[in-house]
Amino acid sequence: MTKPLDPASDDDLTLSAPDPGGTERKIALRILHLIERLLLAVVVLLTIGAAALEIVAIMQSMSIALADILLMFLYAEVIGMVIVFYADRQAVFVYPIFIAITALARLIILQGKDMAPENILYEAVSILLLTLAALVIIRVRKS
């Protein structure tokens, strides 16, 4: 009579499969988190650099245009998005939508006179759809 195989016994000579929740997974997650943090730091540094270049250009031209102010808002929102990413991971999905809304509004404001009326309408509808998407995401997150 043979003895039944006990998976917990040390007498078993079978090779065990690697643990999917083991150290390999933890190492991979740590590496990916490190890459993520590195890329976010690069995004912040590049955004600060772009804002600094914009400030230098404003100082050299000695004039401030509406486009410059709106561009600074976009830079501030990108940095804010990184801050929100670290503060509240659930709000991360909404923040890029806010940036897209700001970018579309900037486009409408700056090119409104020169754009075809139907293009302005398309962009306004895009802002409306993005706003509705943000509201849905916020409502779903709260429930």
N, CA, C and O atoms as CSV, one atom per row, in Angstrom:
chain,resi,resn,atom,element,x,y,z
A,1,MET,N,N,0.831,-1.168,0.000
A,1,MET,CA,C,0.000,0.000,0.000
A,1,MET,C,C,0.880,1.236,0.000
A,1,MET,O,O,1.846,1.323,0.758
A,2,THR,N,N,0.540,2.190,-0.852
A,2,THR,CA,C,1.345,3.416,-0.935
A,2,THR,C,C,0.778,4.485,-0.038
A,2,THR,O,O,-0.421,4.552,0.233
A,3,LYS,N,N,1.660,5.287,0.395
A,3,LYS,CA,C,1.284,6.396,1.271
A,3,LYS,C,C,0.754,7.549,0.418
A,3,LYS,O,O,1.374,7.867,-0.597
A,4,PRO,N,N,-0.381,8.201,0.785
A,4,PRO,CA,C,-0.886,9.335,0.002
A,4,PRO,C,C,0.079,10.522,0.100
A,4,PRO,O,O,0.720,10.746,1.127
A,5,LEU,N,N,0.159,11.269,-0.998
A,5,LEU,CA,C,1.056,12.420,-1.021
A,5,LEU,C,C,0.488,13.553,-0.181
A,5,LEU,O,O,-0.663,13.958,-0.341
A,6,ASP,N,N,1.304,14.036,0.691
A,6,ASP,CA,C,0.931,15.170,1.530
A,6,ASP,C,C,1.703,16.381,1.017
A,6,ASP,O,O,2.934,16.380,1.056
A,7,PRO,N,N,1.012,17.414,0.535
A,7,PRO,CA,C,1.729,18.562,-0.022
A,7,PRO,C,C,2.588,19.279,1.011
A,7,PRO,O,O,3.531,19.978,0.638
A,8,ALA,N,N,2.300,19.130,2.259
A,8,ALA,CA,C,3.066,19.828,3.287
A,8,ALA,C,C,4.247,19.014,3.795
A,8,ALA,O,O,5.035,19.518,4.596
A,9,SER,N,N,4.392,17.753,3.345
A,9,SER,CA,C,5.456,16.910,3.898
A,9,SER,C,C,6.787,17.209,3.222
A,9,SER,O,O,6.834,17.634,2.068
A,10,ASP,N,N,7.863,16.980,3.964
A,10,ASP,CA,C,9.202,17.189,3.449
A,10,ASP,C,C,9.696,15.967,2.676
A,10,ASP,O,O,10.736,16.027,2.020
A,11,ASP,N,N,8.966,14.875,2.750
A,11,ASP,CA,C,9.369,13.661,2.067
A,11,ASP,C,C,9.152,13.767,0.563
A,11,ASP,O,O,9.699,12.971,-0.201
A,12,ASP,N,N,8.371,14.729,0.139
A,12,ASP,CA,C,8.009,14.898,-1.257
A,12,ASP,C,C,9.218,15.436,-2.030
A,12,ASP,O,O,9.814,16.430,-1.612
A,13,LEU,N,N,9.587,14.812,-3.128
A,13,LEU,CA,C,10.740,15.222,-3.911
A,13,LEU,C,C,10.347,16.050,-5.130
A,13,LEU,O,O,11.199,16.305,-5.982
A,14,THR,N,N,9.112,16.474,-5.245
A,14,THR,CA,C,8.671,17.238,-6.414
A,14,THR,C,C,9.170,18.667,-6.308
A,14,THR,O,O,9.360,19.204,-5.217
A,15,LEU,N,N,9.376,19.267,-7.470
A,15,LEU,CA,C,9.788,20.662,-7.521
A,15,LEU,C,C,8.560,21.553,-7.357
A,15,LEU,O,O,7.518,21.303,-7.963
A,16,SER,N,N,8.686,22.564,-6.557
A,16,SER,CA,C,7.555,23.461,-6.362
A,16,SER,C,C,7.669,24.642,-7.322
A,16,SER,O,O,8.765,25.093,-7.650
A,17,ALA,N,N,6.533,25.119,-7.754
A,17,ALA,CA,C,6.481,26.281,-8.642
A,17,ALA,C,C,6.795,27.534,-7.841
A,17,ALA,O,O,6.521,27.587,-6.642
A,18,PRO,N,N,7.361,28.536,-8.483
A,18,PRO,CA,C,7.653,29.771,-7.749
A,18,PRO,C,C,6.372,30.412,-7.226
A,18,PRO,O,O,5.319,30.362,-7.861
A,19,ASP,N,N,6.497,30.996,-6.084
A,19,ASP,CA,C,5.358,31.640,-5.436
A,19,ASP,C,C,5.020,32.929,-6.178
A,19,ASP,O,O,5.856,33.830,-6.250
A,20,PRO,N,N,3.795,33.038,-6.738
A,20,PRO,CA,C,3.456,34.239,-7.503
A,20,PRO,C,C,3.401,35.493,-6.633
A,20,PRO,O,O,3.515,36.598,-7.164
A,21,GLY,N,N,3.233,35.366,-5.336
A,21,GLY,CA,C,3.187,36.529,-4.463
A,21,GLY,C,C,4.469,36.706,-3.693
A,21,GLY,O,O,4.517,37.445,-2.709
A,22,GLY,N,N,5.507,36.032,-4.136
A,22,GLY,CA,C,6.758,36.013,-3.392
A,22,GLY,C,C,7.675,37.165,-3.698
A,22,GLY,O,O,7.259,38.253,-4.098
A,23,THR,N,N,8.950,36.878,-3.492
A,23,THR,CA,C,9.958,37.930,-3.588
A,23,THR,C,C,10.108,38.469,-5.011
A,23,THR,O,O,10.395,39.652,-5.195
A,24,GLU,N,N,9.918,37.622,-6.009
A,24,GLU,CA,C,10.043,38.082,-7.391
A,24,GLU,C,C,9.047,39.201,-7.691
A,24,GLU,O,O,9.389,40.197,-8.329
A,25,ARG,N,N,7.832,39.028,-7.229
A,25,ARG,CA,C,6.792,40.041,-7.446
A,25,ARG,C,C,7.134,41.324,-6.675
A,25,ARG,O,O,6.960,42.428,-7.191
A,26,LYS,N,N,7.616,41.171,-5.451
A,26,LYS,CA,C,7.969,42.345,-4.641
A,26,LYS,C,C,9.110,43.122,-5.275
A,26,LYS,O,O,9.096,44.353,-5.280
A,27,ILE,N,N,10.091,42.419,-5.805
A,27,ILE,CA,C,11.219,43.086,-6.456
A,27,ILE,C,C,10.748,43.824,-7.704
A,27,ILE,O,O,11.147,44.964,-7.942
A,28,ALA,N,N,9.901,43.174,-8.499
A,28,ALA,CA,C,9.382,43.819,-9.706
A,28,ALA,C,C,8.588,45.078,-9.362
A,28,ALA,O,O,8.725,46.104,-10.028
A,29,LEU,N,N,7.764,44.995,-8.327
A,29,LEU,CA,C,6.981,46.165,-7.922
A,29,LEU,C,C,7.876,47.289,-7.421
A,29,LEU,O,O,7.623,48.458,-7.712
A,30,ARG,N,N,8.906,46.953,-6.683
A,30,ARG,CA,C,9.836,47.990,-6.194
A,30,ARG,C,C,10.547,48.669,-7.352
A,30,ARG,O,O,10.709,49.889,-7.353
A,31,ILE,N,N,10.969,47.891,-8.334
A,31,ILE,CA,C,11.646,48.465,-9.501
A,31,ILE,C,C,10.696,49.385,-10.268
A,31,ILE,O,O,11.075,50.486,-10.666
A,32,LEU,N,N,9.471,48.927,-10.471
A,32,LEU,CA,C,8.496,49.750,-11.197
A,32,LEU,C,C,8.139,51.016,-10.435
A,32,LEU,O,O,7.961,52.071,-11.043
A,33,HIS,N,N,8.032,50.929,-9.106
A,33,HIS,CA,C,7.764,52.126,-8.298
A,33,HIS,C,C,8.938,53.103,-8.377
A,33,HIS,O,O,8.745,54.318,-8.415
A,34,LEU,N,N,10.144,52.564,-8.399
A,34,LEU,CA,C,11.320,53.416,-8.518
A,34,LEU,C,C,11.336,54.134,-9.875
A,34,LEU,O,O,11.623,55.329,-9.947
A,35,ILE,N,N,11.029,53.402,-10.935
A,35,ILE,CA,C,10.954,54.006,-12.271
A,35,ILE,C,C,9.865,55.067,-12.305
A,35,ILE,O,O,10.056,56.141,-12.875
A,36,GLU,N,N,8.727,54.770,-11.698
A,36,GLU,CA,C,7.619,55.728,-11.646
A,36,GLU,C,C,8.044,57.012,-10.941
A,36,GLU,O,O,7.777,58.106,-11.436
A,37,ARG,N,N,8.694,56.891,-9.807
A,37,ARG,CA,C,9.141,58.074,-9.060
A,37,ARG,C,C,10.186,58.857,-9.839
A,37,ARG,O,O,10.185,60.088,-9.824
A,38,LEU,N,N,11.071,58.152,-10.512
A,38,LEU,CA,C,12.080,58.810,-11.320
A,38,LEU,C,C,11.434,59.611,-12.456
A,38,LEU,O,O,11.799,60.760,-12.702
A,39,LEU,N,N,10.477,58.994,-13.137
A,39,LEU,CA,C,9.791,59.690,-14.230
A,39,LEU,C,C,8.991,60.885,-13.732
A,39,LEU,O,O,8.951,61.922,-14.395
A,40,LEU,N,N,8.351,60.752,-12.568
A,40,LEU,CA,C,7.616,61.889,-12.007
A,40,LEU,C,C,8.565,63.025,-11.643
A,40,LEU,O,O,8.233,64.195,-11.830
A,41,ALA,N,N,9.741,62.687,-11.127
A,41,ALA,CA,C,10.731,63.720,-10.822
A,41,ALA,C,C,11.187,64.414,-12.105
A,41,ALA,O,O,11.370,65.631,-12.122
A,42,VAL,N,N,11.372,63.645,-13.176
A,42,VAL,CA,C,11.755,64.231,-14.467
A,42,VAL,C,C,10.648,65.154,-14.974
A,42,VAL,O,O,10.928,66.243,-15.476
A,43,VAL,N,N,9.393,64.723,-14.844
A,43,VAL,CA,C,8.268,65.565,-15.277
A,43,VAL,C,C,8.267,66.887,-14.523
A,43,VAL,O,O,8.091,67.946,-15.124
A,44,VAL,N,N,8.463,66.831,-13.214
A,44,VAL,CA,C,8.472,68.059,-12.412
A,44,VAL,C,C,9.643,68.945,-12.815
A,44,VAL,O,O,9.472,70.152,-12.986
A,45,LEU,N,N,10.825,68.364,-12.970
A,45,LEU,CA,C,11.992,69.158,-13.354
A,45,LEU,C,C,11.826,69.790,-14.729
A,45,LEU,O,O,12.168,70.957,-14.919
A,46,LEU,N,N,11.308,69.036,-15.683
A,46,LEU,CA,C,11.082,69.596,-17.017
A,46,LEU,C,C,10.017,70.692,-16.993
A,46,LEU,O,O,10.135,71.691,-17.703
A,47,THR,N,N,8.990,70.508,-16.184
A,47,THR,CA,C,7.944,71.521,-16.078
A,47,THR,C,C,8.491,72.800,-15.454
A,47,THR,O,O,8.189,73.900,-15.915
A,48,ILE,N,N,9.290,72.653,-14.412
A,48,ILE,CA,C,9.913,73.825,-13.784
A,48,ILE,C,C,10.847,74.508,-14.780
A,48,ILE,O,O,10.886,75.736,-14.859
A,49,GLY,N,N,11.591,73.719,-15.533
A,49,GLY,CA,C,12.477,74.285,-16.552
A,49,GLY,C,C,11.715,75.046,-17.622
A,49,GLY,O,O,12.116,76.139,-18.023
A,50,ALA,N,N,10.605,74.460,-18.087
A,50,ALA,CA,C,9.792,75.133,-19.102
A,50,ALA,C,C,9.191,76.421,-18.555
A,50,ALA,O,O,9.131,77.427,-19.261
A,51,ALA,N,N,8.744,76.397,-17.298
A,51,ALA,CA,C,8.201,77.599,-16.675
A,51,ALA,C,C,9.283,78.666,-16.532
A,51,ALA,O,O,9.026,79.850,-16.751
A,52,ALA,N,N,10.490,78.248,-16.165
A,52,ALA,CA,C,11.596,79.203,-16.034
A,52,ALA,C,C,11.933,79.829,-17.385
A,52,ALA,O,O,12.161,81.035,-17.470
A,53,LEU,N,N,11.964,79.013,-18.441
A,53,LEU,CA,C,12.218,79.553,-19.780
A,53,LEU,C,C,11.127,80.535,-20.201
A,53,LEU,O,O,11.411,81.557,-20.826
A,54,GLU,N,N,9.901,80.227,-19.861
A,54,GLU,CA,C,8.783,81.117,-20.184
A,54,GLU,C,C,8.921,82.442,-19.431
A,54,GLU,O,O,8.669,83.510,-19.990
A,55,ILE,N,N,9.319,82.366,-18.168
A,55,ILE,CA,C,9.509,83.591,-17.373
A,55,ILE,C,C,10.637,84.432,-17.968
A,55,ILE,O,O,10.524,85.655,-18.047
A,56,VAL,N,N,11.727,83.781,-18.386
A,56,VAL,CA,C,12.830,84.515,-19.017
A,56,VAL,C,C,12.353,85.182,-20.304
A,56,VAL,O,O,12.692,86.336,-20.566
A,57,ALA,N,N,11.572,84.467,-21.103
A,57,ALA,CA,C,11.055,85.044,-22.354
A,57,ALA,C,C,10.143,86.239,-22.073
A,57,ALA,O,O,10.178,87.233,-22.798
A,58,ILE,N,N,9.336,86.142,-21.034
A,58,ILE,CA,C,8.463,87.258,-20.653
A,58,ILE,C,C,9.298,88.462,-20.224
A,58,ILE,O,O,9.005,89.597,-20.598
A,59,MET,N,N,10.328,88.205,-19.445
A,59,MET,CA,C,11.179,89.305,-18.973
A,59,MET,C,C,11.944,89.947,-20.128
A,59,MET,O,O,12.136,91.163,-20.144
A,60,GLN,N,N,12.380,89.143,-21.088
A,60,GLN,CA,C,13.105,89.699,-22.230
A,60,GLN,C,C,12.197,90.524,-23.131
A,60,GLN,O,O,12.601,91.567,-23.645
A,61,SER,N,N,10.972,90.052,-23.318
A,61,SER,CA,C,10.046,90.806,-24.176
A,61,SER,C,C,9.408,91.977,-23.436
A,61,SER,O,O,8.835,92.872,-24.056
A,62,MET,N,N,9.510,91.966,-22.118
A,62,MET,CA,C,8.947,93.002,-21.253
A,62,MET,C,C,7.447,93.215,-21.503
A,62,MET,O,O,6.933,94.329,-21.405
A,63,SER,N,N,6.769,92.116,-21.826
A,63,SER,CA,C,5.315,92.170,-21.971
A,63,SER,C,C,4.735,90.816,-21.589
A,63,SER,O,O,5.338,89.765,-21.809
A,64,ILE,N,N,3.556,90.880,-21.016
A,64,ILE,CA,C,2.868,89.661,-20.599
A,64,ILE,C,C,1.588,89.542,-21.410
A,64,ILE,O,O,0.754,90.447,-21.431
A,65,ALA,N,N,1.456,88.413,-22.071
A,65,ALA,CA,C,0.260,88.157,-22.867
A,65,ALA,C,C,-0.624,87.153,-22.138
A,65,ALA,O,O,-0.167,86.440,-21.245
A,66,LEU,N,N,-1.866,87.108,-22.520
A,66,LEU,CA,C,-2.804,86.152,-21.933
A,66,LEU,C,C,-2.317,84.719,-22.143
A,66,LEU,O,O,-2.497,83.866,-21.274
A,67,ALA,N,N,-1.705,84.456,-23.286
A,67,ALA,CA,C,-1.178,83.118,-23.570
A,67,ALA,C,C,-0.127,82.711,-22.539
A,67,ALA,O,O,-0.062,81.550,-22.135
A,68,ASP,N,N,0.693,83.669,-22.118
A,68,ASP,CA,C,1.725,83.377,-21.117
A,68,ASP,C,C,1.102,82.987,-19.783
A,68,ASP,O,O,1.543,82.039,-19.134
A,69,ILE,N,N,0.084,83.718,-19.385
A,69,ILE,CA,C,-0.581,83.432,-18.106
A,69,ILE,C,C,-1.262,82.070,-18.148
A,69,ILE,O,O,-1.174,81.295,-17.196
A,70,LEU,N,N,-1.937,81.784,-19.247
A,70,LEU,CA,C,-2.619,80.495,-19.360
A,70,LEU,C,C,-1.628,79.337,-19.413
A,70,LEU,O,O,-1.903,78.254,-18.898
A,71,LEU,N,N,-0.472,79.570,-20.038
A,71,LEU,CA,C,0.554,78.536,-20.079
A,71,LEU,C,C,1.105,78.272,-18.684
A,71,LEU,O,O,1.394,77.127,-18.336
A,72,MET,N,N,1.251,79.320,-17.886
A,72,MET,CA,C,1.702,79.142,-16.503
A,72,MET,C,C,0.701,78.314,-15.698
A,72,MET,O,O,1.095,77.511,-14.852
A,73,PHE,N,N,-0.592,78.509,-15.960
A,73,PHE,CA,C,-1.611,77.680,-15.301
A,73,PHE,C,C,-1.417,76.208,-15.665
A,73,PHE,O,O,-1.539,75.333,-14.808
A,74,LEU,N,N,-1.118,75.940,-16.923
A,74,LEU,CA,C,-0.890,74.553,-17.334
A,74,LEU,C,C,0.331,73.966,-16.628
A,74,LEU,O,O,0.303,72.818,-16.186
A,75,TYR,N,N,1.401,74.752,-16.522
A,75,TYR,CA,C,2.581,74.275,-15.809
A,75,TYR,C,C,2.250,73.998,-14.345
A,75,TYR,O,O,2.663,72.982,-13.785
A,76,ALA,N,N,1.507,74.905,-13.739
A,76,ALA,CA,C,1.135,74.719,-12.331
A,76,ALA,C,C,0.263,73.473,-12.161
A,76,ALA,O,O,0.395,72.754,-11.171
A,77,GLU,N,N,-0.619,73.220,-13.117
A,77,GLU,CA,C,-1.482,72.038,-13.019
A,77,GLU,C,C,-0.698,70.742,-13.184
A,77,GLU,O,O,-1.022,69.741,-12.545
A,78,VAL,N,N,0.314,70.747,-14.021
A,78,VAL,CA,C,1.138,69.542,-14.182
A,78,VAL,C,C,1.860,69.237,-12.871
A,78,VAL,O,O,1.896,68.086,-12.436
A,79,ILE,N,N,2.430,70.252,-12.247
A,79,ILE,CA,C,3.091,70.047,-10.955
A,79,ILE,C,C,2.063,69.639,-9.904
A,79,ILE,O,O,2.329,68.773,-9.071
A,80,GLY,N,N,0.886,70.267,-9.943
A,80,GLY,CA,C,-0.186,69.886,-9.021
A,80,GLY,C,C,-0.614,68.444,-9.201
A,80,GLY,O,O,-0.970,67.771,-8.234
A,81,MET,N,N,-0.580,67.966,-10.444
A,81,MET,CA,C,-0.961,66.580,-10.702
A,81,MET,C,C,0.018,65.619,-10.027
A,81,MET,O,O,-0.395,64.587,-9.499
A,82,VAL,N,N,1.290,65.945,-10.041
A,82,VAL,CA,C,2.279,65.099,-9.369
A,82,VAL,C,C,2.045,65.135,-7.856
A,82,VAL,O,O,2.152,64.109,-7.183
A,83,ILE,N,N,1.727,66.315,-7.328
A,83,ILE,CA,C,1.435,66.431,-5.899
A,83,ILE,C,C,0.218,65.589,-5.541
A,83,ILE,O,O,0.232,64.867,-4.545
A,84,VAL,N,N,-0.832,65.678,-6.348
A,84,VAL,CA,C,-2.052,64.905,-6.095
A,84,VAL,C,C,-1.762,63.417,-6.196
A,84,VAL,O,O,-2.342,62.621,-5.457
A,85,PHE,N,N,-0.877,63.034,-7.097
A,85,PHE,CA,C,-0.519,61.628,-7.248
A,85,PHE,C,C,0.025,61.066,-5.941
A,85,PHE,O,O,-0.311,59.945,-5.560
A,86,TYR,N,N,0.860,61.835,-5.256
A,86,TYR,CA,C,1.421,61.365,-3.996
A,86,TYR,C,C,0.462,61.537,-2.830
A,86,TYR,O,O,0.524,60.768,-1.870
A,87,ALA,N,N,-0.418,62.522,-2.888
A,87,ALA,CA,C,-1.325,62.794,-1.770
A,87,ALA,C,C,-2.550,61.875,-1.784
A,87,ALA,O,O,-2.942,61.347,-0.743
A,88,ASP,N,N,-3.150,61.687,-2.951
A,88,ASP,CA,C,-4.403,60.923,-3.045
A,88,ASP,C,C,-4.420,60.183,-4.369
A,88,ASP,O,O,-4.794,60.748,-5.397
A,89,ARG,N,N,-4.020,58.934,-4.348
A,89,ARG,CA,C,-3.910,58.143,-5.588
A,89,ARG,C,C,-5.240,58.013,-6.330
A,89,ARG,O,O,-5.248,57.814,-7.545
A,90,GLN,N,N,-6.363,58.123,-5.617
A,90,GLN,CA,C,-7.658,57.979,-6.283
A,90,GLN,C,C,-7.983,59.200,-7.141
A,90,GLN,O,O,-8.688,59.074,-8.142
A,91,ALA,N,N,-7.490,60.362,-6.771
A,91,ALA,CA,C,-7.785,61.585,-7.518
A,91,ALA,C,C,-6.904,61.715,-8.761
A,91,ALA,O,O,-7.098,62.634,-9.557
A,92,VAL,N,N,-5.952,60.820,-8.936
A,92,VAL,CA,C,-5.023,60.902,-10.056
A,92,VAL,C,C,-5.752,60.833,-11.393
A,92,VAL,O,O,-5.324,61.468,-12.357
A,93,PHE,N,N,-6.815,60.097,-11.468
A,93,PHE,CA,C,-7.525,59.934,-12.733
A,93,PHE,C,C,-8.271,61.197,-13.143
A,93,PHE,O,O,-8.524,61.398,-14.331
A,94,VAL,N,N,-8.621,62.033,-12.212
A,94,VAL,CA,C,-9.399,63.234,-12.502
A,94,VAL,C,C,-8.484,64.389,-12.911
A,94,VAL,O,O,-8.870,65.215,-13.739
A,95,TYR,N,N,-7.317,64.455,-12.361
A,95,TYR,CA,C,-6.451,65.605,-12.585
A,95,TYR,C,C,-6.033,65.788,-14.044
A,95,TYR,O,O,-6.042,66.923,-14.520
A,96,PRO,N,N,-5.669,64.740,-14.778
A,96,PRO,CA,C,-5.367,64.941,-16.205
A,96,PRO,C,C,-6.567,65.474,-16.989
A,96,PRO,O,O,-6.400,66.186,-17.979
A,97,ILE,N,N,-7.759,65.132,-16.551
A,97,ILE,CA,C,-8.950,65.673,-17.204
A,97,ILE,C,C,-9.026,67.173,-16.989
A,97,ILE,O,O,-9.381,67.913,-17.906
A,98,PHE,N,N,-8.696,67.632,-15.784
A,98,PHE,CA,C,-8.679,69.073,-15.514
A,98,PHE,C,C,-7.640,69.773,-16.387
A,98,PHE,O,O,-7.882,70.873,-16.884
A,99,ILE,N,N,-6.497,69.142,-16.569
A,99,ILE,CA,C,-5.456,69.729,-17.420
A,99,ILE,C,C,-5.943,69.808,-18.863
A,99,ILE,O,O,-5.709,70.808,-19.543
A,100,ALA,N,N,-6.609,68.777,-19.328
A,100,ALA,CA,C,-7.140,68.788,-20.698
A,100,ALA,C,C,-8.192,69.881,-20.868
A,100,ALA,O,O,-8.230,70.549,-21.900
A,101,ILE,N,N,-9.036,70.064,-19.870
A,101,ILE,CA,C,-10.046,71.127,-19.931
A,101,ILE,C,C,-9.365,72.487,-20.007
A,101,ILE,O,O,-9.762,73.339,-20.802
A,102,THR,N,N,-8.339,72.694,-19.182
A,102,THR,CA,C,-7.612,73.961,-19.200
A,102,THR,C,C,-6.929,74.183,-20.550
A,102,THR,O,O,-6.942,75.293,-21.082
A,103,ALA,N,N,-6.336,73.132,-21.096
A,103,ALA,CA,C,-5.662,73.260,-22.391
A,103,ALA,C,C,-6.658,73.590,-23.502
A,103,ALA,O,O,-6.368,74.419,-24.365
A,104,LEU,N,N,-7.815,72.957,-23.489
A,104,LEU,CA,C,-8.829,73.265,-24.502
A,104,LEU,C,C,-9.370,74.685,-24.338
A,104,LEU,O,O,-9.588,75.393,-25.320
A,105,ALA,N,N,-9.580,75.088,-23.098
A,105,ALA,CA,C,-10.044,76.457,-22.860
A,105,ALA,C,C,-9.000,77.463,-23.342
A,105,ALA,O,O,-9.344,78.490,-23.926
A,106,ARG,N,N,-7.735,77.165,-23.096
A,106,ARG,CA,C,-6.650,78.036,-23.574
A,106,ARG,C,C,-6.677,78.127,-25.090
A,106,ARG,O,O,-6.522,79.212,-25.651
A,107,LEU,N,N,-6.871,77.004,-25.751
A,107,LEU,CA,C,-6.934,76.983,-27.209
A,107,LEU,C,C,-8.093,77.828,-27.729
A,107,LEU,O,O,-7.935,78.589,-28.684
A,108,ILE,N,N,-9.250,77.691,-27.101
A,108,ILE,CA,C,-10.421,78.468,-27.532
A,108,ILE,C,C,-10.175,79.961,-27.328
A,108,ILE,O,O,-10.497,80.776,-28.193
A,109,ILE,N,N,-9.599,80.312,-26.172
A,109,ILE,CA,C,-9.369,81.727,-25.868
A,109,ILE,C,C,-8.361,82.335,-26.836
A,109,ILE,O,O,-8.563,83.438,-27.343
A,110,LEU,N,N,-7.280,81.614,-27.086
A,110,LEU,CA,C,-6.207,82.181,-27.899
A,110,LEU,C,C,-6.514,82.167,-29.391
A,110,LEU,O,O,-6.067,83.055,-30.117
A,111,GLN,N,N,-7.261,81.185,-29.858
A,111,GLN,CA,C,-7.510,81.081,-31.290
A,111,GLN,C,C,-8.972,81.298,-31.646
A,111,GLN,O,O,-9.381,81.051,-32.780
A,112,GLY,N,N,-9.749,81.752,-30.697
A,112,GLY,CA,C,-11.189,81.899,-30.915
A,112,GLY,C,C,-11.565,82.780,-32.080
A,112,GLY,O,O,-12.504,82.466,-32.811
A,113,LYS,N,N,-10.853,83.880,-32.274
A,113,LYS,CA,C,-11.186,84.811,-33.354
A,113,LYS,C,C,-10.839,84.251,-34.723
A,113,LYS,O,O,-11.513,84.537,-35.712
A,114,ASP,N,N,-9.783,83.451,-34.769
A,114,ASP,CA,C,-9.302,82.939,-36.052
A,114,ASP,C,C,-9.854,81.567,-36.404
A,114,ASP,O,O,-9.652,81.086,-37.519
A,115,MET,N,N,-10.542,80.935,-35.473
A,115,MET,CA,C,-11.029,79.574,-35.708
A,115,MET,C,C,-12.395,79.584,-36.378
A,115,MET,O,O,-13.175,80.528,-36.253
A,116,ALA,N,N,-12.645,78.510,-37.085
A,116,ALA,CA,C,-13.972,78.327,-37.662
A,116,ALA,C,C,-14.965,78.075,-36.527
A,116,ALA,O,O,-14.626,77.398,-35.557
A,117,PRO,N,N,-16.178,78.603,-36.631
A,117,PRO,CA,C,-17.152,78.451,-35.541
A,117,PRO,C,C,-17.436,76.993,-35.167
A,117,PRO,O,O,-17.658,76.687,-33.995
A,118,GLU,N,N,-17.432,76.101,-36.150
A,118,GLU,CA,C,-17.708,74.699,-35.823
A,118,GLU,C,C,-16.579,74.093,-34.995
A,118,GLU,O,O,-16.832,73.217,-34.168
A,119,ASN,N,N,-15.343,74.539,-35.198
A,119,ASN,CA,C,-14.228,74.044,-34.386
A,119,ASN,C,C,-14.354,74.505,-32.936
A,119,ASN,O,O,-14.058,73.754,-32.006
A,120,ILE,N,N,-14.793,75.738,-32.756
A,120,ILE,CA,C,-15.024,76.229,-31.400
A,120,ILE,C,C,-16.116,75.398,-30.733
A,120,ILE,O,O,-16.010,75.054,-29.555
A,121,LEU,N,N,-17.151,75.080,-31.480
A,121,LEU,CA,C,-18.236,74.257,-30.951
A,121,LEU,C,C,-17.734,72.864,-30.586
A,121,LEU,O,O,-18.095,72.330,-29.537
A,122,TYR,N,N,-16.904,72.273,-31.444
A,122,TYR,CA,C,-16.352,70.945,-31.155
A,122,TYR,C,C,-15.521,70.964,-29.868
A,122,TYR,O,O,-15.615,70.056,-29.043
A,123,GLU,N,N,-14.721,71.997,-29.714
A,123,GLU,CA,C,-13.884,72.084,-28.520
A,123,GLU,C,C,-14.724,72.344,-27.272
A,123,GLU,O,O,-14.415,71.830,-26.197
A,124,ALA,N,N,-15.778,73.134,-27.410
A,124,ALA,CA,C,-16.668,73.369,-26.271
A,124,ALA,C,C,-17.374,72.078,-25.863
A,124,ALA,O,O,-17.534,71.798,-24.675
A,125,VAL,N,N,-17.793,71.301,-26.849
A,125,VAL,CA,C,-18.430,70.006,-26.555
A,125,VAL,C,C,-17.413,69.072,-25.904
A,125,VAL,O,O,-17.761,68.300,-25.011
A,126,SER,N,N,-16.161,69.137,-26.348
A,126,SER,CA,C,-15.114,68.325,-25.723
A,126,SER,C,C,-14.940,68.695,-24.260
A,126,SER,O,O,-14.779,67.820,-23.409
A,127,ILE,N,N,-14.971,69.986,-23.965
A,127,ILE,CA,C,-14.867,70.429,-22.568
A,127,ILE,C,C,-16.050,69.909,-21.766
A,127,ILE,O,O,-15.883,69.459,-20.633
A,128,LEU,N,N,-17.233,69.967,-22.340
A,128,LEU,CA,C,-18.419,69.459,-21.662
A,128,LEU,C,C,-18.288,67.962,-21.383
A,128,LEU,O,O,-18.597,67.510,-20.281
A,129,LEU,N,N,-17.834,67.193,-22.370
A,129,LEU,CA,C,-17.672,65.745,-22.180
A,129,LEU,C,C,-16.606,65.437,-21.125
A,129,LEU,O,O,-16.784,64.539,-20.303
A,130,LEU,N,N,-15.514,66.175,-21.151
A,130,LEU,CA,C,-14.477,65.969,-20.138
A,130,LEU,C,C,-14.988,66.312,-18.742
A,130,LEU,O,O,-14.661,65.633,-17.768
A,131,THR,N,N,-15.788,67.366,-18.653
A,131,THR,CA,C,-16.374,67.740,-17.364
A,131,THR,C,C,-17.308,66.651,-16.852
A,131,THR,O,O,-17.282,66.303,-15.672
A,132,LEU,N,N,-18.127,66.121,-17.744
A,132,LEU,CA,C,-19.032,65.032,-17.345
A,132,LEU,C,C,-18.236,63.798,-16.918
A,132,LEU,O,O,-18.603,63.126,-15.954
A,133,ALA,N,N,-17.157,63.500,-17.627
A,133,ALA,CA,C,-16.322,62.352,-17.252
A,133,ALA,C,C,-15.711,62.560,-15.868
A,133,ALA,O,O,-15.674,61.636,-15.055
A,134,ALA,N,N,-15.234,63.771,-15.604
A,134,ALA,CA,C,-14.660,64.062,-14.282
A,134,ALA,C,C,-15.720,63.925,-13.193
A,134,ALA,O,O,-15.446,63.377,-12.125
A,135,LEU,N,N,-16.920,64.415,-13.456
A,135,LEU,CA,C,-17.999,64.295,-12.469
A,135,LEU,C,C,-18.347,62.840,-12.200
A,135,LEU,O,O,-18.569,62.457,-11.051
A,136,VAL,N,N,-18.397,62.029,-13.243
A,136,VAL,CA,C,-18.706,60.615,-13.069
A,136,VAL,C,C,-17.617,59.937,-12.226
A,136,VAL,O,O,-17.918,59.169,-11.313
A,137,ILE,N,N,-16.360,60.228,-12.540
A,137,ILE,CA,C,-15.257,59.621,-11.789
A,137,ILE,C,C,-15.318,60.032,-10.327
A,137,ILE,O,O,-15.122,59.201,-9.440
A,138,ILE,N,N,-15.588,61.312,-10.066
A,138,ILE,CA,C,-15.669,61.801,-8.685
A,138,ILE,C,C,-16.835,61.161,-7.958
A,138,ILE,O,O,-16.690,60.762,-6.802
A,139,ARG,N,N,-17.980,61.053,-8.598
A,139,ARG,CA,C,-19.174,60.444,-7.951
A,139,ARG,C,C,-18.947,58.958,-7.673
A,139,ARG,O,O,-19.304,58.468,-6.602
A,140,VAL,N,N,-18.366,58.251,-8.613
A,140,VAL,CA,C,-18.118,56.823,-8.428
A,140,VAL,C,C,-17.125,56.607,-7.299
A,140,VAL,O,O,-17.270,55.670,-6.514
A,141,ARG,N,N,-16.129,57.460,-7.213
A,141,ARG,CA,C,-15.126,57.330,-6.155
A,141,ARG,C,C,-15.725,57.567,-4.774
A,141,ARG,O,O,-15.322,56.922,-3.806
A,142,LYS,N,N,-16.688,58.492,-4.674
A,142,LYS,CA,C,-17.298,58.804,-3.379
A,142,LYS,C,C,-18.241,57.708,-2.908
A,142,LYS,O,O,-18.457,57.554,-1.706
A,143,SER,N,N,-18.800,56.950,-3.833
A,143,SER,CA,C,-19.759,55.910,-3.422
A,143,SER,C,C,-19.103,54.604,-3.101
A,143,SER,O,O,-19.784,53.643,-2.743
